[in-house]
Amino acid sequence: MKVLLALLLAFLTSFSQELIIYSGRGERLIKPVLDEFTRRTGIKVILHSGGTVELFNKIIAEGERTPADVFMTVDAGTLERARIAGILEPIKSEVVEKNIPKDFRAPDNSWIGLSLRLRVIAYNPQKVKPTEIRTFDDLTNPKWKGRLGIRTGSNIYPQSQIAMMIAERGEKETEKFLRAILANAGDKIYPSDSRIVEAIAKGEIDVGIVNHYYVYKHLEANPQDRKTLSFVVPPNTHYNVSGVGILKTSKKKDLALKLIEFLASEEGQRLFVEENWEYPVVPKVPIRQGMLPRDKFTLSKVPLSVMGRYMVPTLDLIDKVGYR
Ligand SMILES: [Fe+2]
């Protein structure tokens, strides 16, 4: 009987030492950091992977009964929507305050960014001079008709870029930009950023808008494509973070905080970005060799928390201009 009770207790304890993450970030990318966290703390992590927006909707639909403790996304806009919806618990942590720069977290620490990704212009150096594509606005020139590739409008990457642009220059100017870009792209709208860089490398198109790491990943796998694929970072470029928040309904906030503090630590940061060629948000953590140094680009002045406020007008605008 005693043995049974002990077993039961052990079972219950192990059960409570478990976190459920709803993750919009691919499993392959976060497995190394989560495995290391479990190895160090004994806290198990169960992953439910899916699209960032899809998982946000799932949490809202599940309400109080959501089993999720932690929400991880590839986008700060969705985290800001979650904060506004009141489902995130502000994180109180000295590690977070000390390590994560203010620009990369919510003003009340309801969510924090973990890795930085830049929106960039990928191009074929055999067909395009970098001086022709200094800014995103350069891509509105009709000379790019049939030569420009963009991502589907239903994706969070162009959506958050448009939201940041609305914050910078207003809806009217953003609409003009978007209509010109759509006219140039025509039917060259791709279901993934990796397909865009592939299309450039293969000579299908000459320029495209993508997250920077898709170029690095393509070149890592296909080093021979260096001649036909490169990228430029426009000044004050649009950017985003992959980030994380703790659900207010979680009964394991203490464990969730341990996870977040590990992700914000130097070791956690290194493991979090490594696979994906992103920039650690913690400035003292070195970047991967071969990446553009941090002092060689500048970011939009729009804070991510402000960008998040424009997510809904963005969806309306995308609808209005027929960007699918
Ligand atoms: Fe991505």
Boltz pocket constraint, residues with backbone or C-beta under 6 A from the ligand:
constraints:
  - pocket:
      binder: B
      contacts: [[A, 74], [A, 211]]
      max_distance: 6.0
